Amino acid sequence: MNFSTKAIHSGQDPDSATGAIITPIYQTSTYFQNGVNIHKGYEYSRTGNPTRTVLENSLAAIENGKYGLSFASGMAAEHTLLSILKPGDHIVAAEDMYGGTFRLFEEVFKPLGLRFSYVVGDLESFESAITPNTKMFWIETPTNPLLRVYNISKLATLAKRHNILITVDNTFATPFFQQPLNLGADIVVHSTTKYIAGHSDVVGGAIIVNDDETYLRLKFLQNAIGSIPGPFDSWLTLRGIKTLALRMLQHQHNALAIAKFLTTHSAVEHVYYPGLESSPYYSLAREQMKGGGGMVSFTLKQADVNIVNNFFKGLKVIALAESLGGVESLVSYPSLMTHGSIPPEKRLKIGITENLIRLSPGIEDADDLIADLDQGLASSQNKDKISNCK
């Protein structure tokens, strides 16, 4: 099946008990047994729930994977994944990453004995960072928030040569635009809160794998740790998957139109979008993705937090908020919001500056979003309205 058909049908057969076309919300914590361990496949909803099972099968299908696992959040998925490692194991990670992932690495797992190296993201830097204890490569592509694109196939080849697992956070690209398992990745992680659910009304995460042994270990940890989504959260995410293809086409349409507009604006210093021909990642994005995706980041020419805050205050349609990937447009300020947990000197080294803005265009009319950005940029240049962003 092609992607749109998979998103609507794969793993989502009519309910076996009632024939319901839409998967029911099995809002139960436990299940009747005819005798000790004699049941219909479910014992306790931490271990398994029919609504969650359908979600996990659907997630696997749209990523072209064998197994899907769902979690209460993207961070819960990452926590469970890192739990397959042991003290002394080493991870090489591309340094441009979500601030919450960096916090999980440095403040949760590093004290427990995992070791991390952060590299610029090219093949040579990954190879030079490998040690005898390296067990995993970790990349986002495109990255959050600078939208760098990494060559999954080449990194996967390098990883396999050294018997290293490669994990790809595919949240920004989504399986509609990019399928890392097809490119050689071992593990795909998602914050399903974002584009996959797509309506800013549920928090969730996912891991998708092909290897039987890796799946069984993760499945054990999913149950043992217990950070699973409830039936209603699973149902909301399933609802989002059905329209993922349509939404991503509109997100991309708006992102490209906005990126082109921003490149022409006098108040904008630089635009980050891999779908622009001027992007250094344009060729690679065309090679391993089916489009440029829905995210745009840009810097203002004036690097002042109060000027940036005036830009936010000038927006009337686009909302200043955490998160991304919803049907409504959201904008954020990475240095004090999504990446605030990264030390200032490291943020600056990566390129997360005080004039950097991350934009998640929704599926509204592109002309309305451009007009809103235009008035926001005009407001940012109004020196009579300087406001305090503290």
C-alpha positions as CSV (number, residue, x, y, z in Angstrom):
1,M,0.0,0.0,0.0
2,N,1.0,3.6,-0.5
3,F,1.5,5.8,2.5
4,S,-2.0,7.5,2.6
5,T,-3.7,4.1,2.4
6,K,-1.4,2.6,5.1
7,A,-2.1,5.6,7.4
8,I,-5.8,5.0,7.2
9,H,-6.0,1.2,7.1
10,S,-2.8,-0.7,8.2
11,G,-3.1,-2.2,11.6
12,Q,-6.6,-0.8,11.9
13,D,-9.0,-3.6,10.9
14,P,-12.6,-3.3,12.0
15,D,-13.0,-4.2,15.7
16,S,-13.3,-7.9,16.1
17,A,-15.9,-7.8,18.8
18,T,-18.4,-5.3,17.2
19,G,-17.3,-4.6,13.7
20,A,-16.7,-0.9,14.5
21,I,-14.7,0.8,11.7
22,I,-13.0,3.1,14.1
23,T,-10.9,1.4,16.8
24,P,-12.9,1.6,20.2
25,I,-11.4,3.2,23.3
26,Y,-10.9,0.2,25.5
27,Q,-11.0,2.2,28.8
28,T,-10.1,-0.6,31.1
29,S,-7.3,-1.4,33.5
30,T,-7.7,-5.2,33.6
31,Y,-9.3,-8.2,31.8
32,F,-11.4,-11.2,32.7
33,Q,-9.6,-14.6,32.7
34,N,-11.3,-17.9,32.3
35,G,-8.6,-19.5,34.4
36,V,-5.1,-18.7,35.6
37,N,-3.3,-17.2,32.5
38,I,-6.2,-18.3,30.3
39,H,-7.4,-15.1,28.6
40,K,-7.9,-13.4,25.2
41,G,-4.4,-11.9,25.0
42,Y,-4.7,-9.2,27.5
43,E,-4.2,-9.3,31.3
44,Y,-3.4,-5.7,32.5
45,S,-3.4,-2.5,30.6
46,R,0.2,-1.5,31.5
47,T,1.3,-4.7,29.7
48,G,-1.2,-4.4,26.8
49,N,-4.4,-2.7,25.7
50,P,-6.4,-3.3,22.5
51,T,-6.5,0.4,21.6
52,R,-2.8,0.7,22.2
53,T,-2.1,-2.4,20.2
54,V,-3.8,-1.0,17.1
55,L,-1.8,2.3,17.5
56,E,1.5,0.3,17.7
57,N,0.7,-1.7,14.7
58,S,-0.2,1.5,12.8
59,L,3.0,3.2,13.8
60,A,5.1,0.2,12.6
61,A,3.2,0.2,9.3
62,I,3.7,3.9,8.4
63,E,7.5,3.7,9.3
64,N,7.8,0.4,7.3
65,G,8.9,-1.3,10.5
66,K,8.2,-4.7,12.0
67,Y,7.4,-3.6,15.5
68,G,6.0,-0.4,17.1
69,L,5.9,0.6,20.7
70,S,4.0,3.6,22.1
71,F,4.7,5.7,25.2
72,A,3.3,8.4,27.4
73,S,5.6,11.0,25.8
74,G,8.6,11.3,23.5
75,M,10.8,11.6,26.5
76,A,9.3,8.4,28.0
77,A,10.2,6.7,24.7
78,E,13.8,8.0,24.8
79,H,14.1,7.0,28.5
80,T,13.0,3.4,27.7
81,L,15.3,3.2,24.7
82,L,18.4,4.4,26.7
83,S,17.5,1.8,29.4
84,I,18.7,-1.0,27.0
85,L,22.2,0.2,27.7
86,K,24.4,-0.3,30.8
87,P,26.8,1.8,32.8
88,G,30.0,2.4,30.8
89,D,28.3,2.3,27.4
90,H,29.0,5.2,25.1
91,I,26.7,7.1,22.8
92,V,27.9,9.4,20.0
93,A,25.2,12.1,19.3
94,A,24.9,14.9,16.9
95,E,25.2,18.1,19.0
96,D,22.2,19.9,17.4
97,M,19.3,18.3,19.3
98,Y,16.2,19.0,21.3
99,G,17.0,20.4,24.7
100,G,15.0,17.8,26.5
101,T,17.0,15.0,25.0
102,F,20.3,16.7,26.1
103,R,18.9,17.1,29.6
104,L,17.9,13.4,29.7
105,F,21.4,12.5,28.5
106,E,23.3,14.8,30.9
107,E,21.2,14.9,34.0
108,V,19.5,11.5,34.1
109,F,21.7,8.9,32.3
110,K,25.1,10.4,32.7
111,P,25.0,10.2,36.5
112,L,23.9,6.5,36.0
113,G,27.0,5.7,34.1
114,L,26.3,6.2,30.4
115,R,28.8,8.2,28.5
116,F,28.1,10.7,25.7
117,S,30.1,12.5,23.0
118,Y,28.6,15.4,21.1
119,V,29.8,15.9,17.5
120,V,29.0,18.3,14.7
121,G,27.2,15.6,12.8
122,D,29.4,14.7,9.8
123,L,30.6,11.2,9.1
124,E,34.2,12.0,10.1
125,S,33.3,13.4,13.5
126,F,31.2,10.4,14.3
127,E,33.9,8.0,13.3
128,S,36.6,9.8,15.3
129,A,34.4,9.7,18.4
130,I,34.0,5.9,18.4
131,T,35.5,4.1,21.4
132,P,35.5,0.4,22.2
133,N,32.4,1.1,24.4
134,T,30.4,2.9,21.8
135,K,27.0,1.2,21.5
136,M,24.8,3.8,19.8
137,F,24.7,6.7,17.3
138,W,22.0,9.2,18.0
139,I,20.8,11.8,15.4
140,E,17.8,14.0,14.7
141,T,17.4,14.8,11.0
142,P,16.2,17.4,10.3
143,T,17.5,18.7,13.6
144,N,15.7,20.8,16.2
145,P,15.9,23.8,15.8
146,L,18.5,24.4,13.0
147,L,17.1,21.9,10.5
148,R,20.4,20.3,9.6
149,V,20.1,17.1,7.6
150,Y,22.4,14.2,8.2
151,N,23.1,11.3,5.8
152,I,21.3,8.4,7.4
153,S,22.6,5.8,5.0
154,K,26.3,6.7,5.4
155,L,26.0,6.9,9.2
156,A,24.2,3.6,9.2
157,T,26.9,1.9,7.1
158,L,29.6,3.3,9.5
159,A,27.6,2.1,12.5
160,K,27.2,-1.4,11.2
161,R,30.9,-1.6,10.5
162,H,31.5,-1.1,14.2
163,N,28.5,-3.1,15.5
164,I,26.8,0.0,16.7
165,L,23.1,0.7,16.8
166,I,21.9,3.9,15.1
167,T,18.9,5.7,16.4
168,V,17.1,8.4,14.3
169,D,14.7,10.9,15.8
170,N,12.2,11.3,12.9
171,T,9.8,13.7,14.7
172,F,10.5,16.7,12.3
173,A,10.4,14.7,9.0
174,T,7.7,12.3,10.0
175,P,7.4,8.9,8.2
176,F,5.5,10.7,5.4
177,F,8.7,12.5,4.3
178,Q,11.4,10.1,5.5
179,Q,11.6,6.5,6.6
180,P,15.0,5.9,8.4
181,L,14.6,2.1,8.7
182,N,14.6,2.0,4.9
183,L,17.9,3.9,4.9
184,G,19.6,1.6,7.3
185,A,18.7,2.9,10.8
186,D,18.1,0.4,13.5
187,I,15.7,2.4,15.7
188,V,13.3,5.2,15.0
189,V,12.0,7.4,17.8
190,H,9.2,10.0,17.7
191,S,7.4,12.5,19.8
192,T,4.0,11.6,18.5
193,T,2.8,14.7,20.3
194,K,3.9,16.6,17.3
195,Y,2.9,15.9,13.7
196,I,1.8,12.3,14.1
197,A,-1.1,13.2,16.5
198,G,-1.1,16.6,14.9
199,H,-3.8,18.4,16.9
200,S,-2.1,19.7,20.0
201,D,-4.4,17.7,22.2
202,V,-2.3,14.7,23.3
203,V,1.2,13.9,24.5
204,G,2.9,10.7,23.3
205,G,6.0,9.0,22.0
206,A,7.0,6.0,19.9
207,I,9.8,3.6,19.1
208,I,9.8,1.5,15.9
209,V,12.3,-1.3,15.2
210,N,12.8,-4.3,12.9
211,D,15.1,-6.5,15.0
212,D,13.3,-9.2,17.1
213,E,15.8,-9.1,20.0
214,T,15.8,-5.3,20.3
215,Y,12.0,-5.3,20.2
216,L,11.7,-8.0,22.9
217,R,14.1,-6.0,25.2
218,L,12.2,-2.8,24.6
219,K,8.8,-4.5,25.1
220,F,10.0,-5.9,28.5
221,L,11.2,-2.4,29.5
222,Q,8.0,-0.8,28.3
223,N,6.1,-3.0,30.7
224,A,8.6,-2.9,33.5
225,I,9.0,0.9,33.5
226,G,5.3,1.5,32.7
227,S,5.4,4.8,30.9
228,I,2.6,3.9,28.5
229,P,-0.2,6.0,26.9
230,G,-3.7,5.5,28.1
231,P,-6.5,4.2,25.8
232,F,-7.8,7.7,25.0
233,D,-4.4,9.0,24.3
234,S,-3.8,6.1,21.9
235,W,-7.1,6.7,20.2
236,L,-6.4,10.4,19.7
237,T,-3.0,9.5,18.2
238,L,-4.7,7.0,15.8
239,R,-7.1,9.6,14.7
240,G,-4.2,11.9,13.9
241,I,-2.4,9.2,11.8
242,K,-5.4,8.9,9.5
243,T,-4.9,12.5,8.2
244,L,-1.1,12.7,8.5
245,A,-0.4,12.6,4.7
246,L,-2.9,15.4,4.0
247,R,-1.6,17.6,6.8
248,M,2.1,17.1,6.0
249,L,1.5,18.3,2.4
250,Q,-0.1,21.5,3.7
251,H,2.5,22.0,6.4
252,Q,5.2,21.7,3.7
253,H,3.3,24.0,1.3
254,N,3.1,26.7,4.0
255,A,6.7,26.2,5.2
256,L,8.2,26.6,1.8
257,A,6.1,29.7,1.0
258,I,7.0,31.2,4.4
259,A,10.7,30.4,4.0
260,K,10.8,32.1,0.6
261,F,9.1,35.1,2.0
262,L,11.5,35.4,5.0
263,T,14.5,35.2,2.7
264,T,13.3,38.5,1.1
265,H,12.5,40.4,4.3
266,S,14.9,43.2,5.4
267,A,14.6,42.3,9.1
268,V,15.6,38.7,8.6
269,E,19.2,37.7,8.7
270,H,19.1,34.0,7.8
271,V,16.5,31.3,7.0
272,Y,16.9,27.6,7.9
273,Y,14.8,25.3,5.7
274,P,16.1,22.3,3.8
275,G,13.5,22.7,1.1
276,L,15.2,26.0,-0.1
277,E,17.6,25.6,-3.0
278,S,19.9,27.9,-1.1
279,S,20.1,25.5,1.8
280,P,23.4,23.5,2.2
281,Y,21.2,20.5,2.9
282,Y,18.9,20.8,-0.1
283,S,20.5,18.0,-2.2
284,L,20.7,15.6,0.7
285,A,17.1,16.4,1.7
286,R,16.0,15.7,-1.8
287,E,17.9,12.4,-1.8
288,Q,16.6,10.9,1.5
289,M,13.4,12.8,2.1
290,K,10.2,13.3,0.0
291,G,10.1,17.0,0.8
292,G,11.5,19.7,3.0
293,G,9.1,19.2,5.9
294,G,7.0,21.6,7.8
295,M,9.5,23.4,10.1
296,V,11.2,26.8,9.5
297,S,13.7,28.5,11.7
298,F,15.2,32.0,11.1
299,T,17.3,34.7,12.7
300,L,16.5,38.4,13.0
301,K,19.2,40.9,12.1
302,Q,19.0,42.5,15.5
303,A,20.0,40.1,18.3
304,D,18.1,41.5,21.2
305,V,15.6,39.5,23.3
306,N,13.3,42.5,23.7
307,I,13.2,43.0,19.9
308,V,12.4,39.3,19.5
309,N,9.6,39.7,22.1
310,N,8.1,42.6,20.2
311,F,8.0,40.3,17.1
312,F,6.0,37.7,19.2
313,K,3.7,40.4,20.5
314,G,3.0,41.6,16.9
315,L,1.6,38.2,15.8
316,K,-2.1,37.8,15.8
317,V,-2.6,34.4,14.2
318,I,0.6,32.5,15.1
319,A,0.8,31.7,18.8
320,L,3.9,31.8,20.9
321,A,4.0,28.4,22.6
322,E,6.0,25.2,23.3
323,S,5.6,22.3,20.9
324,L,5.1,22.0,17.2
325,G,3.4,20.0,14.5
326,G,-0.2,21.0,15.2
327,V,-2.8,22.2,12.7
328,E,-2.4,25.7,14.2
329,S,0.8,27.7,13.7
330,L,3.2,28.0,16.6
331,V,6.3,29.9,17.2
332,S,9.0,29.5,19.9
333,Y,12.2,31.1,21.2
334,P,14.6,28.1,21.5
335,S,17.3,29.8,23.6
336,L,14.8,30.4,26.5
337,M,12.2,27.7,25.7
338,T,12.8,24.4,24.0
339,H,16.6,24.5,24.5
340,G,16.8,26.4,27.8
341,S,18.2,23.4,29.5
342,I,21.4,23.5,27.3
343,P,24.2,25.6,28.9
344,P,24.4,29.1,27.2
345,E,28.0,28.5,25.9
346,K,27.0,25.2,24.3
347,R,23.8,26.8,22.8
348,L,25.9,29.4,21.2
349,K,28.4,26.9,19.9
350,I,25.6,24.9,18.2
351,G,24.1,28.1,16.7
352,I,21.1,28.7,19.0
353,T,21.5,32.4,19.4
354,E,19.3,35.1,21.0
355,N,17.9,36.1,17.6
356,L,16.9,32.6,16.5
357,I,13.2,31.9,16.1
358,R,11.6,28.5,15.4
359,L,8.4,28.4,13.5
360,S,5.9,25.5,13.1
361,P,3.6,26.6,10.3
362,G,0.2,25.0,10.7
363,I,-2.3,24.3,7.9
364,E,-4.0,27.7,7.8
365,D,-3.9,29.7,4.6
366,A,-0.3,30.5,3.7
367,D,-1.1,34.1,2.7
368,D,-2.6,34.8,6.2
369,L,0.5,33.4,7.9
370,I,2.8,35.5,5.7
371,A,0.8,38.6,6.5
372,D,1.0,37.8,10.2
373,L,4.7,37.3,10.0
374,D,5.0,40.6,8.1
375,Q,3.2,42.5,10.9
376,G,5.2,40.7,13.6
377,L,8.5,41.7,11.9
378,A,7.3,45.2,11.5
379,S,6.5,45.3,15.2
380,S,10.0,44.0,16.0
381,Q,11.5,47.0,14.3
382,N,9.4,49.5,16.2
383,K,11.8,50.9,18.8
384,D,9.0,52.8,20.5
385,K,7.5,49.5,21.7
386,I,10.5,47.8,23.2
387,S,9.2,45.4,25.9
388,N,10.8,43.3,28.6
389,C,11.0,39.6,27.8
390,K,11.9,38.4,31.4
